[in-house]
Amino acid sequence: MTDILALIPARGGSKGIPRKNIKSFAGYPLIAWSIAAAKQSALATRVIVSTDDEEIAAVAREWGAETPFLRPDELAQDKTTDLPVFEHALKWLEDVEGYHPDIVVQLRPTSPFRPQGMVDAALRILLEHADADSVRGVVPAGQNPFKMWRFNGEGNPLEQLLKVKGIPEPYNAPRQILPPVYWQTGHIDVIRTTTIINKKSLTGDVIYPLVIDPKYTVDIDTPADWVKYEAVIYGGLDILSPAAPRRPMPETVKMIICDFDGVVTDNLVLTDENGKETVSASRSDSMHIKTLREKGVEVMILSSEPNPVVKARAKKMGVEAMHGIGMQDKGRVMREVLKQKNVRAEEVIYIGNDLNDLPCFEVAGWSVAVADAYPEALRAADFVLTKNGGHGALRELCELVLKKITA
């Protein structure tokens, strides 16, 4: 049996985003995404996080990785390269445990978007090619280096960066006739242990590609990167995730039950000097309710909010509403409603945004969160919408259901 070690480097001294490796990314510590990718591999036999930081080590263990050692401080500096980190890990494992893996997989925490099956696909490439020193994840390059120049300073001529045999001026040539070029990503490197130890390299001389769809290209280095990619991670990408397997929409849908605050509204409330409260909702959420009812799908509001505004808005939308339900009682009340209406839970969709919706997520056959839901709801949901609460989220869900039942 081939012994395959997944090694995840995660130092504690990140400057661009402090503590980024354990900062919550779409509901999970960033490092948990890489640990999940390793643990879901059918071929990897061990998962270790190499870190200098006790807190990162504790989080890594919580998500299923081993942390048998702490990396020395001198191997956790801003300018530390990957090779000595991997040499240290292999030497420690050899000296202390007598453990010597055949292959090492590097999974960088800063590239959390990984397609299903990616780790095993890269491993199989290495296993099928005896001449391979390593396999590296690549994507089509966004910029063509044949149209790039060396800059020799102001007042000096530019120098052509790369030449192409048979094309005298590649920088003036159509992109279509230039050689295809690929950019290495941080998703995965698969390396033979002999390459690291004997050749003192994380690639070696013979490097095979694992071509990855560019839509998965992510490298999180700045706060702006964090916000950008956290917003799109649930936008339809089939990614390796720390979450439990997400269920598909039921084949038969009989009922949509939705929370009020943060789903029908934008979760804000305005209060005047007399204590009267007003909320903001989207008219568009009512658009498909009549059509759904005609097709046998009922829509209902189930809310913890005691304000009569819930009933008023429900009446305007033409849906039934129950409000003023205790935060701890929503799951129980939902079960009672389904029993009274003789509707099976597996034929119900629940849409929510916050902690008090989690018991209803557990009851429903399909749980849905609005785009701006709290991390715990995003984590628990089977599906995350692209619209925020109060800004057409319910309409988006209704359209998904109509598309399903009319297909």
Kinemage of the C-alpha trace (Angstrom):
@kinemage 1
@onewidth
@group {chain A} dominant
@subgroup {mainchain}
@vectorlist {calphas} color= white
{ca met a 1} P 0.000 0.000 0.000
{ca thr a 2} L 1.282 3.455 -0.923
{ca asp a 3} L 1.607 5.686 2.157
{ca ile a 4} L 0.392 9.193 1.324
{ca leu a 5} L 0.787 12.118 3.710
{ca ala a 6} L -1.290 15.275 3.274
{ca leu a 7} L 0.729 18.097 4.845
{ca ile a 8} L -0.900 21.477 5.419
{ca pro a 9} L 1.449 24.366 6.280
{ca ala a 10} L -0.148 27.011 8.513
{ca arg a 11} L 2.014 29.488 10.383
{ca gly a 12} L 0.645 31.824 13.016
{ca gly a 13} L 2.261 35.117 12.018
{ca ser a 14} L 0.178 36.181 9.019
{ca lys a 15} L 0.526 39.932 8.445
{ca gly a 16} L -1.987 40.666 5.659
{ca ile a 17} L -4.891 39.042 7.524
{ca pro a 18} L -3.981 38.455 11.176
{ca arg a 19} L -4.733 34.907 12.370
{ca lys a 20} L -6.171 34.128 8.939
{ca asn a 21} L -5.641 30.365 9.139
{ca ile a 22} L -8.197 30.069 11.951
{ca lys a 23} L -10.388 33.038 11.020
{ca ser a 24} L -13.933 31.997 10.083
{ca phe a 25} L -14.349 31.734 6.312
{ca ala a 26} L -17.971 31.108 5.245
{ca gly a 27} L -18.686 29.579 8.638
{ca tyr a 28} L -15.530 27.493 9.102
{ca pro a 29} L -11.911 28.190 10.098
{ca leu a 30} L -9.973 28.770 6.878
{ca ile a 31} L -7.684 25.822 7.600
{ca ala a 32} L -10.706 23.504 7.942
{ca trp a 33} L -11.297 23.706 4.173
{ca ser a 34} L -7.871 22.202 3.410
{ca ile a 35} L -8.189 19.610 6.166
{ca ala a 36} L -11.565 18.579 4.727
{ca ala a 37} L -10.061 18.222 1.237
{ca ala a 38} L -7.408 15.882 2.628
{ca lys a 39} L -9.769 13.845 4.791
{ca gln a 40} L -12.244 13.344 1.946
{ca ser a 41} L -9.509 11.841 -0.241
{ca ala a 42} L -9.828 8.105 -0.785
{ca leu a 43} L -6.048 7.785 -1.257
{ca ala a 44} L -4.448 9.997 1.413
{ca thr a 45} L -3.578 7.917 4.475
{ca arg a 46} L -2.605 10.630 6.962
{ca val a 47} L -3.334 14.355 7.476
{ca ile a 48} L -0.892 16.571 9.391
{ca val a 49} L -0.809 20.332 9.923
{ca ser a 50} L 2.641 21.891 10.268
{ca thr a 51} L 2.338 24.997 12.431
{ca asp a 52} L 4.319 27.017 14.952
{ca asp a 53} L 1.160 28.110 16.752
{ca glu a 54} L -0.598 26.261 19.601
{ca glu a 55} L -3.989 27.802 18.822
{ca ile a 56} L -3.811 26.795 15.153
{ca ala a 57} L -2.768 23.313 16.242
{ca ala a 58} L -5.809 23.039 18.532
{ca val a 59} L -8.191 24.137 15.762
{ca ala a 60} L -6.540 21.718 13.321
{ca arg a 61} L -7.083 18.822 15.726
{ca glu a 62} L -10.714 19.880 16.201
{ca trp a 63} L -11.248 19.475 12.455
{ca gly a 64} L -9.547 16.098 12.242
{ca ala a 65} L -5.871 16.723 11.464
{ca glu a 66} L -2.874 15.565 13.479
{ca thr a 67} L -0.359 18.023 14.943
{ca pro a 68} L 2.367 15.729 16.302
{ca phe a 69} L 4.944 18.543 16.420
{ca leu a 70} L 5.219 22.331 16.462
{ca arg a 71} L 7.310 23.889 13.729
{ca pro a 72} L 10.360 25.870 14.964
{ca asp a 73} L 9.976 29.654 14.905
{ca glu a 74} L 12.788 30.020 12.391
{ca leu a 75} L 10.679 28.021 9.904
{ca ala a 76} L 7.634 30.264 10.346
{ca gln a 77} L 8.926 33.623 9.167
{ca asp a 78} L 7.544 35.860 6.406
{ca lys a 79} L 10.294 34.801 4.001
{ca thr a 80} L 10.384 31.104 4.908
{ca thr a 81} L 10.055 28.963 1.775
{ca asp a 82} L 8.105 25.717 1.601
{ca leu a 83} L 11.023 23.291 1.184
{ca pro a 84} L 12.561 23.553 4.693
{ca val a 85} L 9.080 23.258 6.221
{ca phe a 86} L 8.554 19.942 4.441
{ca glu a 87} L 12.085 18.748 5.168
{ca his a 88} L 11.524 19.463 8.864
{ca ala a 89} L 8.233 17.558 8.937
{ca leu a 90} L 9.676 14.506 7.177
{ca lys a 91} L 12.784 14.445 9.376
{ca trp a 92} L 10.734 14.740 12.585
{ca leu a 93} L 8.394 11.950 11.509
{ca glu a 94} L 11.344 9.733 10.532
{ca asp a 95} L 13.353 10.408 13.705
{ca val a 96} L 10.505 10.264 16.236
{ca glu a 97} L 8.024 7.822 14.689
{ca gly a 98} L 10.040 5.955 12.085
{ca tyr a 99} L 7.367 7.079 9.624
{ca his a 100} L 8.358 7.567 5.999
{ca pro a 101} L 5.537 8.313 3.522
{ca asp a 102} L 5.961 7.553 -0.170
{ca ile a 103} L 4.137 10.682 -1.350
{ca val a 104} L 3.465 14.084 0.201
{ca val a 105} L 0.495 16.263 -0.747
{ca gln a 106} L 0.704 19.996 -0.070
{ca leu a 107} L -2.636 21.749 0.474
{ca arg a 108} L -2.294 25.475 1.127
{ca pro a 109} L -5.028 26.964 3.355
{ca thr a 110} L -5.159 30.144 1.256
{ca ser a 111} L -6.662 28.261 -1.716
{ca pro a 112} L -9.852 26.811 -0.173
{ca phe a 113} L -11.892 26.388 -3.402
{ca arg a 114} L -11.123 22.836 -4.496
{ca pro a 115} L -13.346 20.828 -6.866
{ca gln a 116} L -14.660 17.446 -5.792
{ca gly a 117} L -12.160 14.653 -6.462
{ca met a 118} L -9.239 17.013 -7.025
{ca val a 119} L -6.846 15.492 -4.483
{ca asp a 120} L -7.270 11.937 -5.747
{ca ala a 121} L -7.091 13.068 -9.381
{ca ala a 122} L -3.678 14.633 -8.746
{ca leu a 123} L -2.481 11.563 -6.853
{ca arg a 124} L -3.537 9.232 -9.646
{ca ile a 125} L -1.532 11.250 -12.171
{ca leu a 126} L 1.608 10.784 -10.071
{ca leu a 127} L 0.905 7.097 -9.451
{ca glu a 128} L 0.322 6.442 -13.159
{ca his a 129} L 3.563 8.125 -14.297
{ca ala a 130} L 6.692 6.487 -12.928
{ca asp a 131} L 8.858 9.283 -14.347
{ca ala a 132} L 6.969 12.019 -12.479
{ca asp a 133} L 8.718 13.821 -9.648
{ca ser a 134} L 5.576 15.798 -8.840
{ca val a 135} L 2.149 16.977 -9.971
{ca arg a 136} L 1.157 20.617 -9.759
{ca gly a 137} L -2.261 22.266 -10.068
{ca val a 138} L -2.455 24.740 -12.952
{ca val a 139} L -5.065 26.919 -14.655
{ca pro a 140} L -5.020 28.724 -18.016
{ca ala a 141} L -3.014 31.913 -17.517
{ca gly a 142} L -5.011 35.127 -17.306
{ca gln a 143} L -2.178 37.119 -18.915
{ca asn a 144} L -0.053 35.959 -21.845
{ca pro a 145} L 3.702 36.163 -21.085
{ca phe a 146} L 4.522 36.244 -24.813
{ca lys a 147} L 3.111 39.768 -24.803
{ca met a 148} L 5.215 40.854 -21.824
{ca trp a 149} L 8.420 42.877 -21.672
{ca arg a 150} L 11.483 43.240 -19.508
{ca phe a 151} L 11.739 46.802 -18.229
{ca asn a 152} L 15.302 48.133 -18.162
{ca gly a 153} L 14.545 51.544 -16.695
{ca glu a 154} L 13.340 54.860 -18.028
{ca gly a 155} L 15.181 55.927 -21.166
{ca asn a 156} L 16.182 52.359 -22.092
{ca pro a 157} L 14.593 50.114 -24.722
{ca leu a 158} L 12.148 47.400 -23.702
{ca glu a 159} L 13.354 43.828 -24.066
{ca gln a 160} L 11.149 41.027 -25.342
{ca leu a 161} L 10.452 38.668 -22.421
{ca leu a 162} L 9.918 35.420 -24.361
{ca lys a 163} L 10.519 34.260 -27.892
{ca val a 164} L 8.477 31.777 -29.933
{ca lys a 165} L 10.030 29.647 -32.649
{ca gly a 166} L 8.521 30.573 -36.023
{ca ile a 167} L 6.827 33.749 -34.747
{ca pro a 168} L 9.273 36.672 -34.963
{ca glu a 169} L 7.065 39.142 -33.059
{ca pro a 170} L 4.839 37.182 -30.649
{ca tyr a 171} L 3.837 40.399 -28.878
{ca asn a 172} L 2.126 41.488 -32.134
{ca ala a 173} L 0.653 38.068 -32.910
{ca pro a 174} L -2.979 37.002 -32.321
{ca arg a 175} L -3.382 35.200 -29.008
{ca gln a 176} L -4.889 32.197 -30.811
{ca ile a 177} L -1.610 31.273 -32.579
{ca leu a 178} L 0.595 31.576 -29.486
{ca pro a 179} L 1.449 28.515 -27.376
{ca pro a 180} L -1.022 27.837 -24.531
{ca val a 181} L 0.294 28.990 -21.178
{ca tyr a 182} L -0.746 27.877 -17.686
{ca trp a 183} L -0.392 29.474 -14.263
{ca gln a 184} L 0.427 27.437 -11.151
{ca thr a 185} L -2.133 27.692 -8.363
{ca gly a 186} L -1.986 27.074 -4.628
{ca his a 187} L -4.592 24.308 -4.693
{ca ile a 188} L -2.335 21.274 -4.627
{ca asp a 189} L 1.150 19.914 -5.093
{ca val a 190} L 1.762 16.151 -5.030
{ca ile a 191} L 5.408 15.225 -4.549
{ca arg a 192} L 7.338 11.996 -4.236
{ca thr a 193} L 9.173 11.958 -0.901
{ca thr a 194} L 12.384 11.041 -2.734
{ca thr a 195} L 12.081 14.297 -4.693
{ca ile a 196} L 12.053 16.293 -1.457
{ca ile a 197} L 14.819 14.349 0.283
{ca asn a 198} L 17.182 13.488 -2.575
{ca lys a 199} L 16.622 16.349 -4.996
{ca lys a 200} L 16.051 19.018 -2.328
{ca ser a 201} L 12.994 20.212 -4.244
{ca leu a 202} L 9.199 20.334 -3.965
{ca thr a 203} L 8.845 19.794 -7.708
{ca gly a 204} L 11.873 17.976 -9.090
{ca asp a 205} L 12.573 17.931 -12.808
{ca val a 206} L 9.543 16.115 -14.237
{ca ile a 207} L 6.339 17.936 -13.285
{ca tyr a 208} L 2.958 16.745 -14.546
{ca pro a 209} L -0.073 19.060 -14.624
{ca leu a 210} L -3.450 18.761 -12.984
{ca val a 211} L -5.542 21.209 -15.003
{ca ile a 212} L -8.110 22.941 -12.785
{ca asp a 213} L -11.103 24.948 -13.944
{ca pro a 214} L -10.121 28.633 -13.483
{ca lys a 215} L -13.384 29.364 -11.655
{ca tyr a 216} L -11.792 27.654 -8.643
{ca thr a 217} L -8.768 29.967 -8.699
{ca val a 218} L -8.523 31.658 -5.310
{ca asp a 219} L -5.568 32.939 -3.318
{ca ile a 220} L -6.516 34.790 -0.149
{ca asp a 221} L -3.837 37.282 0.882
{ca thr a 222} L -5.678 40.526 1.684
{ca pro a 223} L -8.873 41.534 3.541
{ca ala a 224} L -10.381 42.452 0.160
{ca asp a 225} L -9.686 38.912 -1.122
{ca trp a 226} L -11.384 37.514 1.970
{ca val a 227} L -14.604 39.488 1.493
{ca lys a 228} L -14.705 38.830 -2.250
{ca tyr a 229} L -14.312 35.061 -2.083
{ca glu a 230} L -16.392 34.495 1.033
{ca ala a 231} L -19.293 36.119 -0.835
{ca val a 232} L -19.112 33.684 -3.768
{ca ile a 233} L -18.047 30.395 -2.181
{ca tyr a 234} L -21.612 29.047 -2.144
{ca gly a 235} L -22.486 30.396 -5.567
{ca gly a 236} L -22.985 27.033 -7.239
{ca leu a 237} L -19.407 25.711 -7.057
{ca asp a 238} L -19.191 22.016 -6.259
{ca ile a 239} L -16.351 22.322 -3.779
{ca leu a 240} L -14.716 20.154 -1.151
{ca ser a 241} L -16.167 21.527 2.075
{ca pro a 242} L -15.980 20.901 5.836
{ca ala a 243} L -19.785 20.884 5.850
{ca ala a 244} L -21.869 17.763 6.029
{ca pro a 245} L -23.001 16.594 2.570
{ca arg a 246} L -25.574 19.052 1.242
{ca arg a 247} L -28.890 17.558 0.253
{ca pro a 248} L -30.502 18.327 -3.113
{ca met a 249} L -33.888 19.984 -3.425
{ca pro a 250} L -36.641 17.378 -2.829
{ca glu a 251} L -38.175 15.829 -5.924
{ca thr a 252} L -41.606 16.781 -4.556
{ca val a 253} L -42.121 20.121 -2.793
{ca lys a 254} L -45.392 20.686 -0.929
{ca met a 255} L -44.504 23.632 1.274
{ca ile a 256} L -42.072 26.523 1.728
{ca ile a 257} L -41.790 27.824 5.283
{ca cys a 258} L -39.831 31.007 5.842
{ca asp a 259} L -38.597 33.079 8.725
{ca phe a 260} L -39.632 36.744 8.769
{ca asp a 261} L -36.846 38.983 10.090
{ca gly a 262} L -33.810 38.689 7.863
{ca val a 263} L -35.668 36.703 5.195
{ca val a 264} L -38.859 38.553 4.290
{ca thr a 265} L -37.246 41.721 5.714
{ca asp a 266} L -33.699 43.031 5.580
{ca asn a 267} L -33.366 42.444 9.352
{ca leu a 268} L -33.417 46.165 10.141
{ca val a 269} L -36.129 47.948 12.127
{ca leu a 270} L -36.999 51.644 12.335
{ca thr a 271} L -38.536 52.933 15.566
{ca asp a 272} L -40.233 56.339 15.906
{ca glu a 273} L -40.560 58.431 19.044
{ca asn a 274} L -43.763 56.609 19.980
{ca gly a 275} L -42.128 53.213 19.817
{ca lys a 276} L -43.846 52.252 16.561
{ca glu a 277} L -41.694 49.911 14.508
{ca thr a 278} L -41.495 49.612 10.739
{ca val a 279} L -39.583 47.126 8.626
{ca ser a 280} L -38.383 46.945 5.039
{ca ala a 281} L -39.425 44.153 2.664
{ca ser a 282} L -39.296 43.449 -1.062
{ca arg a 283} L -42.528 43.575 -3.084
{ca ser a 284} L -40.994 41.087 -5.502
{ca asp a 285} L -41.156 38.288 -2.918
{ca ser a 286} L -44.921 38.004 -3.562
{ca met a 287} L -44.501 37.573 -7.314
{ca his a 288} L -44.740 33.755 -7.593
{ca ile a 289} L -46.773 32.797 -4.528
{ca lys a 290} L -50.075 32.492 -6.397
{ca thr a 291} L -48.467 30.394 -9.129
{ca leu a 292} L -46.886 28.095 -6.547
{ca arg a 293} L -50.222 27.646 -4.775
{ca glu a 294} L -51.828 26.687 -8.089
{ca lys a 295} L -49.161 24.026 -8.477
{ca gly a 296} L -49.751 22.632 -5.008
{ca val a 297} L -46.999 24.421 -3.076
{ca glu a 298} L -48.037 26.403 -0.008
{ca val a 299} L -45.929 29.267 1.386
{ca met a 300} L -46.034 30.096 5.088
{ca ile a 301} L -44.226 32.437 7.505
{ca leu a 302} L -43.041 31.093 10.866
{ca ser a 303} L -41.548 33.840 13.023
{ca ser a 304} L -40.243 34.495 16.527
{ca glu a 305} L -41.110 38.183 16.050
{ca pro a 306} L -44.122 39.186 18.221
{ca asn a 307} L -44.801 42.410 16.270
{ca pro a 308} L -48.156 42.341 14.391
{ca val a 309} L -46.269 43.643 11.350
{ca val a 310} L -45.600 39.974 10.567
{ca lys a 311} L -49.294 39.209 10.134
{ca ala a 312} L -49.869 42.432 8.213
{ca arg a 313} L -47.105 41.686 5.721
{ca ala a 314} L -48.208 38.048 5.385
{ca lys a 315} L -51.754 39.175 4.578
{ca lys a 316} L -50.402 41.516 1.907
{ca met a 317} L -48.367 38.666 0.436
{ca gly a 318} L -51.303 36.272 0.583
{ca val a 319} L -49.671 33.712 2.856
{ca glu a 320} L -50.432 32.213 6.246
{ca ala a 321} L -48.311 33.345 9.208
{ca met a 322} L -47.587 32.257 12.760
{ca his a 323} L -45.594 34.727 14.859
{ca gly a 324} L -44.480 35.351 18.398
{ca ile a 325} L -43.045 31.827 18.633
{ca gly a 326} L -40.350 31.367 21.289
{ca met a 327} L -36.870 31.132 19.823
{ca gln a 328} L -36.391 27.646 21.242
{ca asp a 329} L -39.798 26.445 20.042
{ca lys a 330} L -39.639 26.975 16.274
{ca gly a 331} L -38.632 23.406 15.486
{ca arg a 332} L -41.389 21.982 17.674
{ca val a 333} L -44.017 24.358 16.239
{ca met a 334} L -42.909 23.520 12.715
{ca arg a 335} L -43.412 19.811 13.367
{ca glu a 336} L -46.894 20.508 14.778
{ca val a 337} L -47.803 22.605 11.726
{ca leu a 338} L -46.720 19.858 9.349
{ca lys a 339} L -48.677 17.284 11.316
{ca gln a 340} L -51.823 19.446 11.217
{ca lys a 341} L -51.460 20.016 7.485
{ca asn a 342} L -50.552 16.381 6.818
{ca val a 343} L -47.354 17.403 5.005
{ca arg a 344} L -44.239 15.213 5.140
{ca ala a 345} L -41.146 17.013 6.433
{ca glu a 346} L -39.043 15.727 3.529
{ca glu a 347} L -41.337 17.635 1.138
{ca val a 348} L -40.794 20.955 2.934
{ca ile a 349} L -38.259 23.709 2.263
{ca tyr a 350} L -37.323 26.022 5.113
{ca ile a 351} L -35.575 29.344 4.476
{ca gly a 352} L -33.876 31.183 7.330
{ca asn a 353} L -30.962 33.365 8.339
{ca asp a 354} L -30.095 32.992 12.027
{ca leu a 355} L -29.520 30.697 14.997
{ca asn a 356} L -33.209 30.329 15.843
{ca asp a 357} L -33.761 28.827 12.387
{ca leu a 358} L -31.373 25.919 12.934
{ca pro a 359} L -33.998 23.645 14.588
{ca cys a 360} L -36.212 24.174 11.521
{ca phe a 361} L -33.269 23.359 9.227
{ca glu a 362} L -33.109 19.979 10.960
{ca val a 363} L -36.811 19.309 10.370
{ca ala a 364} L -37.062 20.376 6.726
{ca gly a 365} L -36.239 18.206 3.758
{ca trp a 366} L -34.177 21.073 2.321
{ca ser a 367} L -32.746 23.970 4.304
{ca val a 368} L -31.976 27.258 2.573
{ca ala a 369} L -30.129 30.333 3.849
{ca val a 370} L -30.242 33.867 2.488
{ca ala a 371} L -26.939 35.239 1.189
{ca asp a 372} L -26.324 37.456 4.238
{ca ala a 373} L -27.261 34.831 6.825
{ca tyr a 374} L -25.171 34.372 9.934
{ca pro a 375} L -22.197 31.982 9.583
{ca glu a 376} L -23.866 29.239 11.591
{ca ala a 377} L -26.860 29.289 9.239
{ca leu a 378} L -24.636 29.348 6.157
{ca arg a 379} L -22.781 26.377 7.579
{ca ala a 380} L -25.917 24.342 8.282
{ca ala a 381} L -27.878 25.124 5.104
{ca asp a 382} L -28.184 22.756 2.155
{ca phe a 383} L -28.257 25.724 -0.209
{ca val a 384} L -27.320 29.408 -0.009
{ca leu a 385} L -29.161 31.942 -2.146
{ca thr a 386} L -27.493 34.821 -3.985
{ca lys a 387} L -29.986 37.415 -2.671
{ca asn a 388} L -29.948 38.981 0.780
{ca gly a 389} L -32.929 38.857 3.109
{ca gly a 390} L -35.531 41.499 2.266
{ca his a 391} L -34.013 41.940 -1.190
{ca gly a 392} L -35.704 39.229 -3.218
{ca ala a 393} L -34.379 36.110 -1.460
{ca leu a 394} L -37.827 34.516 -1.170
{ca arg a 395} L -38.549 35.273 -4.819
{ca glu a 396} L -35.259 33.637 -5.807
{ca leu a 397} L -36.228 30.496 -3.902
{ca cys a 398} L -39.719 30.461 -5.418
{ca glu a 399} L -38.211 30.668 -8.904
{ca leu a 400} L -35.886 27.747 -8.135
{ca val a 401} L -38.848 25.660 -6.990
{ca leu a 402} L -40.944 26.600 -10.031
{ca lys a 403} L -38.080 25.704 -12.324
{ca lys a 404} L -37.833 22.314 -10.596
{ca ile a 405} L -41.529 21.429 -10.721
{ca thr a 406} L -42.055 22.646 -14.298
{ca ala a 407} L -38.929 21.011 -15.744
